[in-house]
């Protein structure tokens, strides 16, 4: 397979650094067929006017973020708008110091479409909406863009979209800002357009500031940001997109909140989102949240500590490791098989050789030997993750590339590689060292 050098470089550098690249994922996607099919079924439901909510559960490095980015790229190709954010101590779903609003700002800042996959697509979406209406009217009527009748018909279509939003919570305010943007678009007033975009991004700190600059006495806040996300979904459908997908990663940062009441408020916000999607209160709208098994299933601090969520999300009696329910609210990532990891490292070896322009030295037997060594270490059956194996393999490729005289077998059978400690072994060694120091 031939891969553009820019994409190959991004893939190798990102994977070696332990992060998920935003481009080139189809070149290295292996396994996860059941999980991807389940999420793609949700995408079809969203495109038909429904809504969906999924949790993806997996330990660190198991491929949660990779799966998110794979779905993200797919739905953008299907004319969806995607917004994504990683939670952090400063970004939560609910907070008293702007943490919820900070998450909203991150989501809107990362708004992406097929033509703007890197984010920052909001101005493009708004301009495309108005230009699309103008083109539609021109094709239907044949009128000149400068005629008064053309302007009147365009305004009718614009206001029809705006009126559809008035029935939603905060829809009137949203529609009012869209009207301001449309008028600024007609007048060529770039300053007012920028101010409206700033309002949509939630960047006005006070109502007074918004009143002075835009004449509106309302701003997006910690308490109502999620309502505006739902309005965006309705607007985007009217603007010609297939729907909206919200991706939220690092749920563990809610689990880490020390104050139990604050955690409960965040879990209550998740419950609101969950109920909205499953009860049909939202349309053309999907949410996927990612977290570790502990941050979801811990009944003391995790999502399961909130009884209303635990009763909705807990598996039934018929699910087991061999018979997973892929239609359940929580998709639990199973480890990649040895065969799937072998295919993955084979792809990476090919990409690395193309990037640096050398003839591939690793044989199939070398790749098999590498996988065997990785999985033969203590504790790997339950603790090793694709992230660790990938980083080891790219490091191996880098060393072989920089030392062409070094033999593959010599390096892989060396003590430094064959006996490198897994995270479990390192923890055990640290604990043993602490115990020895204590006894002395």
N, C-alpha and C positions, 0 to 999 in steps of 0.2 A: 504494500500500500504506500502511495506517495502522499506525504504530508508537507504542507508549506512550512518553511523553516521557522517562521514566526510562531506558528502554533506548536511545532515540535519543541521549540525553546521554552515556551510557556508551560507546556505539559511537564517536561523534565524538571525545570526549576521549581515549579509549584509542588510537585510530588516529592521531590527531595527535601523541600522545606516543610513537608507535612501538612500542606494545605491543598484544598481542592481547586483546580483551575476552572475558570469560567468558560473557557473555550476549548474545543478539541475533544470533549468527552466521548463522542461516538467512537473515536479511534481506540479507546482503552476500556470501553464498557464491557464487562464480563459478568455473567451470572445475573442475579437479581431479577430473573424473568418474571417470577410470580409477583414480586413486589411492584415492579414497573407496570405489569398488566393491570393490577388492582388500582393503581393510581391513575392510569390512563382511562380506566372505566369511569373514575370520578370526573375526569376532564370532559368526557362525553356528556355526563349528566349536567355539568356546569354549562356547557355549550347549548344544551337543550332548555336552559332556563332554571335549572335546579341549583342546589348548593351542596357542598360537602365539607367534612371536617375529618382530618386524620392526624393521629400521632404516629411518629416513627421512633421506635425505641431501639437503642443499641449502645454498646459501650464505646468509650473513646476510641477513635480510629477504626471503627467497624464498617464505616461507609455511609453514615447518615447524611452527611453534607454532600457526599458524592451523589447519592440518590436524589437529593434535593436539586442539585445543579443539573442532573440529567433530565428531570421532569421540567425544570425551568426552561432549558433550551428547547425541549420538545414543544411545550405549550406556546412559546413565543413564535415558533414556526407555524403554529395553528392560529395565529392572529390573536393570541391572548396578551393581556397586559399583566406583568408580574411585578410585585413589590416584595422586597425581602429585607430582613433585619436580623441581626444577632443580638440577643438580650445580653445585658451586662449590668453591673451595679448601678450605672447611670440610666440604663434603658430597661424599663419593666412594662408590664401591661397596665398597672395601676400604681399611683404614687401620690404623695402629697407635696413633692418638691420638683414637679415637672418630669418625673421619670416616664410616665405614660405618654406625655406629649413628645418626649425625646424619641420614643419608639416610633410614634407616628411620623415625626420628621425624617427619621432614618428610612422608613418605608417609602415615603413619597420621594425622598432624595434618590432612592434606588429604583424608582419606577422605570421599567424596561420594556421595550417592544422589539419586534424583529429588526426594525431599522435602527434602533438605538439600544442594543443589548447591554451596553456598559452602564446604563442608568441615566438619570437626569432627563427623562423623556417627557416630563409634564408639559413644558412649553410646546414641544413638538406635537403632543397629543391634542392640545387645545387648538393649535393652528391647523392641524390636519382635519379636525372636526369641522371648522368653519370652511376651509377650502373644499372639503368633501361635499358639504351642503351646497356651496356655490357651483361646483361641477355638476352635481346632480340636477340642480335647477336648470343649468345651461343645457344639459343633454335633453331634459324633458321638454323644454320650451323653445330652445334655439334663440333665446333673447341675448342681447349684448350685455356684457357685464356692467356697462356704464348706464344702462337704462333704468328709469325709476321703477318700472314694473318688475324688472329683475331683482332690484334691491328689496322691493316689497315682498316678493315670493320667498326670497332667502330669509328675510326676517320672520315670515310665517313659520318656516321649517325650524329655524333656530328657537323661536319662542315655543313651538310645540314640544321640543325636547326639554326646554326649561320648565314648562308647565307640568310635564310628567314627573318632575322631581319635587314639585311643591307639596305633594302628598306625603313625602317621607319626613321623618324626624330631622329637623334642621334643613330640610330640602329647600325651604323658601330662601334662607340665607345663602345657600350654595347657588341657587338659581340667580339670585341677585348679583352675585359676583361673576357668574358666567355672562350675564347681560353687560356688566361693566367691561368685561374682557372683549366681548363681541364689538361693542361700540368703539373701544380703543383700537381694535383690529381694523375697523373701517376707517378710522381717523388717522391711522398710522402713528398712533400715540404709544411709542415703545416704553415710555416711562410708566404709564398707567398699566400697561400689560405686565411689566415687571413687578409692579406693586400687587397686582391681583395674584400672580404666581406666588409671590412671597406670602400672601394670605393663605393660599391653598396649601402651602408647605408648613403652615402653622408657625410662622416666624414673627408674627406680631405678638409682643409681650403684654400689651394692655389694650383695652377697648378704646381708650382715649386716642392712642396712636393710630388705630385702625379708622376711627371716626375722622381724624384730621386728614388722613391721606386718601381714604377711599369713600368716606361718607357712610360707613356701615358701623353699627354699634354692637358688633359681635366678633368674637375670635374663637379659634379652636383651642380647647383646654384639655387638661388631664382627664376630666370627667366625660367628655363627649367625643373624643377623637375617633373612637371605634364607629360611632354613628356616621361620621364623615367618610370613613373607609367604605361603608356600605353604600353611601350615596355615590361615591366614585364608581363603584361597580355598576350601579344602575346607569350612570351617565356614560360610562365607557361602552356599554352595550348600545346605547342610542347613538354614540359617536362612531359606530361601525366596527367595534372590536367584538371578539367572540365571548369575552368574559374577563374576569379578574382573578388571579391566584395570589394569595398571601402566604409567604414562606417565613416562618419564625424559627430560628435555631437557638441553641444554647439555653433550653429551659432550665438547665441546672442552676442558672443564676437566680431563679426564683426559689429553688430548693435551698440555696445558700443564704437567703434572707434571714437574719437572726431573729427578727421580731415576728412572732407567730401571727399576730393580728394582720400585719402587713402582708404576710404570705397568704393568708386567707382571703384578703381583698383581691389579690392577684388571681387566686384560684376561682374566685367568684366571677372575675372578668372572663376567664376561660370558659366557665359554665355558661355565661351569657352568649358567648360566641358559638359554643357547641349547640345550645338550644336554638339559636337563630337559624343555623344552617339546617338542622335536622327537622325543625318544625315548619320550614318553608317561609320564614320571615325575611330571608335574603334570597336574591336571585342572581344568576350569572356570577357566582361568588364561591370561591373555595379557599380553605385554610389548611395548611400543613404545618405542624409543630414538631420539632425534634428534641429529644432528650435522652438521657441515660436511663436504664431500667430502674436505678435507685431513685432518681428524681421523680419518676412517675409512680412507682409501686411502693415506695416507703410510706407506711401508714402513719408515721409520726411527723414527717416533715414534707413528704412528697405530695403529688397530686392526689394520691389515694387518702391523704389525711383529711381531705375535704369530702365528706360523706356523699354529698350529692353527685360529685364526679366519680367517686369510687364505685357507687352502685350502678352508674351508667357504663363504666369502662371495663369493669372486671370481666375476665373470660368466663364463659360458661363451663359446664361440666364435661362437654364433649371435645373441647380443644386439648391438644397435646402436642408434643414436639413433632410427631409424625403427621398429625392431621391439623394443620394450621387453618384458621378461618381468616382468609385474606379480605373478607368483607367486614371484619370487625373494626371498631374505631382505632385500635392500636395495631400497627404493623410492626412485629418484632423481627428484627434482622437476624437471620441465621448466618453462621460463619460461611465464608466461601469454601468450597471443597478444594482438596489438593489439586484436582484436575483443572478447576477454574483458575486457581492461582498460577498454575503452569502456563495456561494460555495467556494470562495477564503479563507475566514476566517475558514471555516470548514477544508479545506486542511491544513492550517497553524496550527490549533489546533491539528490535528493528527500528524503532523511533530514534533511539540513542545513536545508532550507526548512521542513520540518515542525517541527523543533526550535525554530527561531527565529521561526516564524510569518510568513514572507514569501512572496510569489509568486515562483516560480522564474524567474530571468532568463536562465539559460544555455540556449541553443538546442542542437539536435543538432550543428549546424555548429560551435558554440563548443567542444563536448566533443571533436569530431573534431580541431579545431585544437589543443586542449590536448594530446591524445595524440600528434599529429604533432610538436609542439614537443618533448615529452619524449623521444621516440624518435629525434629528429634530432640530438641532441647526440653528441659524439665518445665512442665506447666504450660506448654504451648497449646495443648488441646483446648484449654479453656481461657487462656490469657493472651495469646499472640493475636495481632490484628493485621489486616491488610496494610495499614499505614506503616507498621514496623517492617514488614517483609519488603514492601516497595522501597522504603528508604535504604534498607540493607542492599537491595539489588542495584539501585541506581549508584550507590557508593561503590559497589563492586565494578560496575561498568565504567565509572569515572577512573578508578584506579587502573583498570586494564587498559583504558585508552591512553592514560598518561604514562604508562609503563609497558610499552609494546613487547618488550622482551620477557615480561613476566608471564609464566605459564598459568593457565586458568586453574588446573588441578592443584598446582602449588599454592595458589592463593586461597582457594576454597578449603583445602585440607590443612591450612595453617592453624596453629593454636589460637591466634587472635580472632579468627573467623569462626571456626568450628565450635569453640567453647565460649563465645561471647554470651554474656548473661542476658536472659530475658528479664522484663520488669519484675516478674515474680521472684526470680533468683536474686536480683539486686535487693529487693525488699527483704528477702530471707537473710542475705549476707549482712545487710545493715542491722537487722534485728539481732543477729548473732554477735556482731561486733559490739553493739550496745550492751548486750548481756555480759559479754566477756569483760568489758570495761567496768561494768557495775560489780561483777564478782571480784575483780581485782581490787 
